[in-house]
Amino acid sequence: MPGIELRTDNSIYKNEMQIFTTKIVDMVKEANLFASQGGPIILAQIENEYGNIMWGYGDAGKSYIKWCVQMAVAQNIGVPWIMCQQHDGERVPHRSAEDSAFSVARFFQNGGVLNNYYMYHGGTNFGRTAGGPYITTSYDYDAPLDEYGNLNQPKWGHLKQLHAAIKLGENILTKATRSDKDLGNAVTLTAYTSDGGARFCFLSNTNSNADSSVDLKHDGKYFVPAWSVTILDGCIKEVFNTAKVNSQTSIMVKKSDDPSAKLTWAWAPERKKDTLSGKGNLDANQLLEQKELTLDASDYLWYMTNIDINDTSIWSNATLRVDSVGHMLHAYVNRRYAGYKFSQWGRKFTYEKQVSLKQGINIIALLSATVGLPNYGTGFDKIKTGIANGPVQLIGKNNVTMDLSTNLWSYKIGLNGERKRLYDL
């Protein structure tokens, strides 16, 4: 959209964001899903991890996030709004098995009935969904099951034992009355008692430094480590403590695949008769930005132009120089491959190669490729790709320079192999 800037104090973007947010909120209200309507949604979030990048937007970032707050609160949903990764955020996402179990056990101790993990099973983003450029595709965050499905021990086993212990008290926890007793020194006994007298107890120590020994008289004596919860079946038998880990620790070793089980590869040449002849679908007397032109339809964009050489003494062995903000560049001159270059971490790079030019018309074809587009960070929507603005130059004898940036350039989006879906088995 002309004039739009994402995630900052930009009226065009804020208008679209408000329309979208209001639409979602209205759908949720119509379905009576907010807790204020008797539904299950107890919190709502506006924006995501903005605190990590807000500094890059300066005062505009501060005013934008204040606007987000006002816009969200005005939706009148009846439950609290939260933000993620602002400067007053809580713990980092990597948590020990003991700490994760402590939080979950405390949740059930305080009357919780449904717990969700983020993440419980890691995953992988494939192909063009990975973001980028060159970013790691793993989305794991120390999950109990890693992205390959391997057990992340001791976290997986420790949490499995926790839920098995909670499961023992399922019928009591969901039907019984609850009572809390402060035993001092940050120790609390929570007892759930059914109408028939059956009991299920949690004994928590929220002191992060000091262990505690507790005497519950006829119900027994218990050692409760600092920052832990003990689960007592029948309120007389310890079946689990969040700080006492007895699951085996995983040791992951990477090994090469069996060399005898080799992959089978199939190759198909890219038909380039049209592009090496300089034939495209769109012409412009300038170097266009790749992302705006391809509209995310492909990672590939051909830039093609013709030059008329009338003095081979200067230009027969010239240097082709291309400044690119893409991620890779392949160059062809007069239907011959002239080499390639790729950037480091998506930064700007310069391709330089000596090429042979002939008297008369010469065809230069440049194939720019991206390897994932940025989808996060300050001003990520403004990051240009491809041979945007160049320049593209020929440097001849005695450093005589010819700037081709304002030549008539012909463009073609994508590869012929993509159109034929050669990647689709």
C-alpha positions as CSV (number, residue, x, y, z in Angstrom):
1,M,0.0,0.0,0.0
2,P,1.5,3.4,-0.9
3,G,2.9,5.2,2.0
4,I,2.6,2.3,4.5
5,E,5.2,1.6,7.1
6,L,4.8,-1.5,9.3
7,R,4.7,-1.5,13.1
8,T,5.4,2.1,13.7
9,D,3.4,5.4,14.1
10,N,2.1,5.3,10.5
11,S,-1.6,6.2,10.0
12,I,-2.1,3.9,7.1
13,Y,-0.8,0.9,8.9
14,K,-2.6,1.7,12.2
15,N,-5.9,2.0,10.3
16,E,-5.4,-1.5,8.8
17,M,-4.3,-2.9,12.2
18,Q,-7.4,-1.5,13.9
19,I,-9.7,-2.9,11.3
20,F,-8.1,-6.3,11.6
21,T,-8.0,-6.3,15.4
22,T,-11.6,-5.2,15.6
23,K,-12.7,-7.9,13.2
24,I,-11.1,-10.6,15.3
25,V,-12.5,-9.2,18.6
26,D,-16.0,-9.0,17.1
27,M,-15.8,-12.6,15.9
28,V,-14.7,-13.7,19.4
29,K,-17.5,-11.7,21.1
30,E,-20.1,-13.1,18.7
31,A,-19.1,-16.6,19.8
32,N,-19.1,-15.6,23.5
33,L,-15.6,-16.8,23.9
34,F,-14.1,-14.2,26.3
35,A,-14.1,-15.2,30.0
36,S,-16.2,-12.0,30.7
37,Q,-18.9,-13.7,28.6
38,G,-18.5,-17.1,30.3
39,G,-16.0,-18.3,27.6
40,P,-12.5,-19.8,28.0
41,I,-10.3,-16.9,26.8
42,I,-8.8,-15.2,29.9
43,L,-6.1,-13.1,28.3
44,A,-5.6,-11.3,25.0
45,Q,-2.3,-10.1,23.5
46,I,-1.7,-7.0,21.3
47,E,1.5,-6.8,19.3
48,N,4.3,-9.4,19.7
49,E,7.9,-9.0,20.9
50,Y,7.9,-5.3,20.0
51,G,10.2,-4.4,22.9
52,N,13.1,-6.1,21.1
53,I,12.9,-3.7,18.2
54,M,11.2,-0.6,19.5
55,W,14.5,1.3,20.0
56,G,15.0,1.2,16.3
57,Y,11.9,3.3,15.7
58,G,12.7,6.0,18.3
59,D,9.9,8.2,19.4
60,A,7.6,6.8,16.7
61,G,7.9,3.4,18.3
62,K,7.0,4.6,21.7
63,S,3.9,6.5,20.4
64,Y,2.9,3.5,18.3
65,I,3.0,1.1,21.3
66,K,1.0,3.6,23.4
67,W,-1.6,3.7,20.6
68,C,-1.7,-0.1,20.5
69,V,-2.6,-0.1,24.2
70,Q,-5.3,2.5,23.8
71,M,-6.8,0.8,20.7
72,A,-6.8,-2.6,22.4
73,V,-8.4,-1.4,25.7
74,A,-11.1,0.4,23.8
75,Q,-12.2,-2.9,22.4
76,N,-13.8,-3.6,25.8
77,I,-13.3,-7.3,25.9
78,G,-13.6,-7.7,29.7
79,V,-10.3,-9.6,30.2
80,P,-6.7,-8.2,30.5
81,W,-4.6,-7.3,27.6
82,I,-0.9,-8.3,27.7
83,M,2.3,-7.7,25.7
84,C,5.2,-9.9,25.0
85,Q,8.9,-9.0,25.3
86,Q,8.5,-5.5,26.6
87,H,11.2,-4.3,29.0
88,D,9.2,-5.5,32.0
89,G,8.8,-9.0,30.7
90,E,9.4,-12.1,32.8
91,R,11.8,-15.0,32.5
92,V,13.7,-16.0,29.3
93,P,12.2,-18.9,27.4
94,H,14.9,-21.5,28.3
95,R,13.8,-23.0,31.6
96,S,15.0,-26.0,33.6
97,A,12.9,-29.1,34.0
98,E,12.6,-28.3,37.8
99,D,11.4,-24.7,37.1
100,S,8.9,-25.7,34.4
101,A,7.5,-28.4,36.7
102,F,7.3,-26.0,39.6
103,S,5.1,-23.5,37.6
104,V,2.8,-26.2,36.4
105,A,2.4,-27.8,39.8
106,R,1.6,-24.4,41.3
107,F,-1.0,-23.8,38.7
108,F,-2.8,-27.0,39.6
109,Q,-2.3,-26.3,43.3
110,N,-4.2,-23.0,42.8
111,G,-7.1,-24.6,41.1
112,G,-6.0,-24.8,37.5
113,V,-7.6,-27.6,35.4
114,L,-6.0,-27.2,31.9
115,N,-2.3,-26.6,31.1
116,N,-0.7,-25.8,27.8
117,Y,3.0,-25.9,27.0
118,Y,4.8,-23.6,24.5
119,M,6.6,-25.3,23.0
120,Y,6.1,-28.9,24.0
121,H,7.2,-30.3,20.5
122,G,9.7,-28.4,18.5
123,G,9.4,-28.1,14.7
124,T,11.0,-27.0,11.5
125,N,10.0,-24.4,8.9
126,F,10.8,-25.6,5.4
127,G,11.3,-23.9,2.1
128,R,10.2,-20.3,1.7
129,T,8.4,-20.3,5.1
130,A,11.6,-20.2,7.0
131,G,12.1,-16.4,6.9
132,G,15.6,-15.0,6.5
133,P,17.9,-14.5,5.0
134,Y,19.8,-17.6,6.0
135,I,18.1,-18.0,9.4
136,T,18.0,-21.3,11.3
137,T,14.8,-23.1,10.6
138,S,14.6,-24.8,14.0
139,Y,11.7,-23.8,16.3
140,D,12.5,-25.7,19.4
141,Y,13.2,-23.5,22.4
142,D,14.3,-26.4,24.6
143,A,11.0,-28.2,24.2
144,P,10.4,-31.6,25.9
145,L,10.3,-33.1,22.4
146,D,12.8,-31.6,20.0
147,E,12.0,-30.9,16.3
148,Y,12.9,-34.4,15.3
149,G,10.7,-36.0,17.9
150,N,13.6,-37.0,20.2
151,L,13.0,-36.9,23.9
152,N,14.7,-33.9,25.6
153,Q,15.6,-35.5,28.9
154,P,15.3,-34.9,31.8
155,K,12.6,-32.4,30.9
156,W,10.3,-34.8,29.0
157,G,10.5,-37.5,31.7
158,H,10.2,-35.1,34.6
159,L,7.1,-33.5,33.2
160,K,5.6,-36.9,32.3
161,Q,6.0,-38.0,36.0
162,L,4.5,-34.7,37.1
163,H,1.3,-35.2,35.1
164,A,1.1,-38.8,36.1
165,A,1.1,-37.6,39.8
166,I,-1.5,-35.0,39.1
167,K,-3.6,-37.6,37.3
168,L,-3.9,-39.6,40.5
169,G,-6.0,-36.8,42.0
170,E,-8.0,-36.0,38.9
171,N,-11.4,-37.0,40.4
172,I,-10.8,-35.1,43.6
173,L,-9.2,-32.0,42.0
174,T,-12.2,-31.5,39.7
175,K,-15.0,-32.0,42.3
176,A,-13.6,-31.3,45.8
177,T,-13.4,-28.2,47.9
178,R,-10.1,-26.6,48.4
179,S,-8.4,-25.2,51.5
180,D,-5.0,-23.4,51.9
181,K,-2.9,-23.3,55.1
182,D,0.1,-21.1,55.5
183,L,2.8,-23.1,57.4
184,G,5.3,-20.2,57.5
185,N,8.6,-19.7,55.8
186,A,6.9,-19.4,52.3
187,V,5.4,-23.0,52.7
188,T,1.8,-23.5,51.9
189,L,-0.3,-26.7,52.2
190,T,-3.3,-26.9,49.8
191,A,-5.8,-29.7,50.5
192,Y,-8.6,-30.8,48.2
193,T,-11.2,-32.8,50.0
194,S,-14.2,-34.6,48.4
195,D,-17.6,-35.0,50.0
196,G,-16.7,-38.6,50.8
197,G,-13.6,-37.5,52.6
198,A,-11.0,-38.4,50.0
199,R,-8.0,-36.0,50.0
200,F,-5.3,-34.8,47.6
201,C,-2.6,-32.3,48.7
202,F,0.1,-29.9,47.3
203,L,2.9,-28.7,49.6
204,S,4.7,-25.8,48.1
205,N,7.8,-23.9,49.1
206,T,8.1,-20.6,47.1
207,N,11.3,-19.5,48.9
208,S,13.9,-19.6,46.1
209,N,16.8,-20.1,48.5
210,A,15.8,-21.9,51.7
211,D,14.8,-25.6,51.9
212,S,12.1,-26.5,54.5
213,S,11.2,-29.5,56.7
214,V,7.5,-29.8,57.4
215,D,5.8,-31.9,60.1
216,L,2.1,-32.5,59.2
217,K,1.6,-34.6,62.3
218,H,-0.4,-37.7,61.5
219,D,0.0,-37.1,57.8
220,G,3.8,-37.4,58.0
221,K,7.0,-35.4,57.8
222,Y,8.3,-34.0,54.5
223,F,11.4,-32.3,53.2
224,V,10.4,-29.6,50.7
225,P,13.4,-28.1,48.7
226,A,13.5,-24.4,47.9
227,W,11.3,-23.4,45.0
228,S,9.5,-26.7,44.7
229,V,6.1,-28.4,45.0
230,T,5.4,-31.8,46.6
231,I,2.3,-33.7,45.5
232,L,0.8,-35.9,48.2
233,D,-1.6,-38.7,47.2
234,G,-4.2,-39.0,49.9
235,C,-2.3,-36.2,51.6
236,I,-0.1,-38.8,53.2
237,K,2.2,-40.2,50.5
238,E,4.7,-38.2,48.5
239,V,4.4,-39.2,44.8
240,F,6.3,-36.3,43.2
241,N,8.5,-33.3,44.0
242,T,9.3,-30.8,41.3
243,A,12.9,-30.3,42.4
244,K,13.7,-33.9,42.7
245,V,14.7,-35.1,39.2
246,N,15.3,-38.8,38.5
247,S,14.8,-38.9,34.8
248,Q,18.0,-39.7,32.8
249,T,19.7,-36.8,31.1
250,S,19.9,-37.0,27.3
251,I,23.2,-36.9,25.5
252,M,22.7,-36.3,21.9
253,V,25.4,-37.4,19.5
254,K,25.2,-36.5,15.8
255,K,26.3,-39.3,13.5
256,S,26.6,-39.4,9.7
257,D,24.1,-41.4,7.8
258,D,24.9,-44.9,6.6
259,P,27.2,-44.2,3.6
260,S,25.6,-47.2,1.8
261,A,22.2,-45.5,2.0
262,K,22.7,-42.7,-0.4
263,L,20.1,-40.3,-1.6
264,T,18.9,-40.5,-5.2
265,W,19.1,-37.2,-7.0
266,A,17.4,-36.2,-10.3
267,W,18.6,-33.2,-12.3
268,A,16.8,-31.1,-14.9
269,P,18.4,-28.2,-16.8
270,E,16.8,-24.8,-16.6
271,R,15.7,-23.7,-20.0
272,K,17.2,-20.3,-20.6
273,K,16.8,-19.6,-24.3
274,D,14.4,-16.7,-23.7
275,T,16.3,-15.0,-20.9
276,L,19.8,-15.4,-22.4
277,S,18.4,-13.7,-25.4
278,G,17.3,-10.8,-23.2
279,K,13.5,-11.5,-23.6
280,G,11.4,-10.7,-20.5
281,N,7.8,-9.8,-19.7
282,L,8.4,-6.2,-18.5
283,D,10.6,-3.4,-19.5
284,A,11.8,-0.3,-17.5
285,N,14.6,2.2,-17.9
286,Q,15.7,1.6,-14.3
287,L,16.8,-1.2,-12.0
288,L,13.7,-2.3,-10.1
289,E,13.5,-3.7,-6.5
290,Q,13.0,-7.5,-6.6
291,K,10.5,-7.9,-3.8
292,E,8.1,-5.3,-5.1
293,L,8.3,-6.8,-8.6
294,T,8.0,-10.5,-7.8
295,L,5.3,-10.0,-5.1
296,D,6.7,-13.1,-3.3
297,A,5.8,-15.3,-6.3
298,S,9.4,-16.5,-6.7
299,D,12.8,-16.2,-5.2
300,Y,14.2,-15.5,-8.7
301,L,14.2,-12.4,-10.9
302,W,16.0,-11.9,-14.2
303,Y,17.5,-8.5,-15.1
304,M,18.4,-8.3,-18.9
305,T,19.8,-5.5,-21.1
306,N,21.6,-4.9,-24.4
307,I,24.6,-2.8,-25.0
308,D,26.0,-1.7,-28.3
309,I,29.9,-1.8,-28.4
310,N,31.6,0.2,-31.1
311,D,35.2,0.2,-29.8
312,T,36.5,-3.2,-28.8
313,S,40.0,-1.7,-28.0
314,I,38.4,-0.3,-24.8
315,W,35.7,-2.9,-24.1
316,S,36.8,-6.3,-25.4
317,N,38.0,-7.4,-22.0
318,A,35.9,-5.3,-19.6
319,T,34.9,-5.9,-16.0
320,L,31.3,-6.4,-15.2
321,R,30.5,-4.8,-11.8
322,V,27.1,-5.2,-10.1
323,D,26.1,-3.9,-6.7
324,S,23.3,-6.1,-5.3
325,V,21.2,-6.2,-2.1
326,G,19.9,-9.7,-3.1
327,H,21.4,-12.8,-1.7
328,M,22.9,-14.4,-4.8
329,L,23.7,-13.3,-8.3
330,H,24.4,-15.4,-11.5
331,A,25.7,-13.5,-14.5
332,Y,25.6,-14.4,-18.2
333,V,27.1,-12.4,-21.1
334,N,26.3,-13.2,-24.7
335,R,24.7,-16.5,-23.6
336,R,27.8,-17.6,-21.7
337,Y,27.9,-18.1,-18.0
338,A,30.2,-15.5,-16.3
339,G,30.0,-16.8,-12.7
340,Y,28.2,-16.0,-9.5
341,K,28.6,-14.5,-6.1
342,F,26.5,-14.7,-2.9
343,S,26.2,-12.4,0.1
344,Q,27.2,-13.0,3.7
345,W,24.1,-13.0,5.9
346,G,22.0,-11.1,3.4
347,R,24.2,-8.0,3.3
348,K,25.0,-5.9,0.3
349,F,27.7,-7.3,-2.0
350,T,29.5,-6.5,-5.2
351,Y,29.9,-8.9,-8.1
352,E,33.0,-8.3,-10.3
353,K,34.1,-10.5,-13.2
354,Q,36.1,-9.9,-16.4
355,V,33.9,-10.6,-19.4
356,S,34.5,-10.7,-23.2
357,L,32.5,-8.2,-25.2
358,K,32.1,-8.2,-29.0
359,Q,31.6,-5.5,-31.6
360,G,27.9,-4.6,-31.9
361,I,25.1,-5.8,-29.7
362,N,25.9,-7.6,-26.4
363,I,23.4,-9.2,-24.1
364,I,23.8,-9.1,-20.3
365,A,21.5,-11.4,-18.3
366,L,21.6,-11.3,-14.5
367,L,19.7,-13.7,-12.3
368,S,19.1,-12.4,-8.8
369,A,18.0,-14.9,-6.1
370,T,16.8,-14.5,-2.6
371,V,17.2,-17.1,0.2
372,G,14.3,-16.2,2.5
373,L,13.0,-12.7,3.1
374,P,13.3,-10.9,6.5
375,N,10.1,-11.1,8.5
376,Y,11.2,-9.5,11.7
377,G,13.3,-6.6,12.9
378,T,13.2,-2.8,12.8
379,G,12.0,-1.6,9.4
380,F,12.1,-5.1,7.9
381,D,9.5,-4.2,5.4
382,K,11.8,-1.5,4.0
383,I,14.7,-3.8,3.3
384,K,15.4,-3.9,-0.4
385,T,16.4,-7.0,-2.4
386,G,17.8,-7.7,-5.8
387,I,19.8,-5.3,-7.9
388,A,17.8,-2.4,-6.6
389,N,19.3,0.9,-7.8
390,G,22.6,-1.0,-8.6
391,P,24.7,0.4,-10.1
392,V,25.5,-2.0,-12.9
393,Q,28.7,-0.9,-14.6
394,L,31.2,-2.0,-17.3
395,I,34.8,-0.9,-16.6
396,G,37.0,-0.9,-19.7
397,K,40.6,-0.1,-20.5
398,N,42.1,2.7,-18.4
399,N,39.1,2.5,-16.0
400,V,36.7,3.9,-18.6
401,T,33.3,3.3,-17.0
402,M,29.9,2.7,-18.6
403,D,26.9,2.9,-16.2
404,L,24.1,0.7,-17.3
405,S,21.7,1.5,-14.5
406,T,19.4,3.6,-16.6
407,N,19.5,1.3,-19.6
408,L,16.4,-0.3,-20.9
409,W,16.1,-3.4,-18.7
410,S,13.9,-6.3,-19.4
411,Y,12.5,-8.4,-16.5
412,K,11.3,-11.9,-16.0
413,I,9.9,-13.3,-12.7
414,G,10.8,-16.8,-11.8
415,L,12.3,-19.8,-13.6
416,N,10.8,-21.9,-16.3
417,G,11.4,-25.0,-14.1
418,E,9.1,-23.4,-11.5
419,R,6.4,-22.9,-14.0
420,K,6.6,-26.5,-15.0
421,R,6.6,-27.5,-11.3
422,L,9.7,-29.7,-11.7
423,Y,10.1,-29.6,-8.0
424,D,6.7,-31.4,-7.5
425,L,7.1,-35.2,-7.6
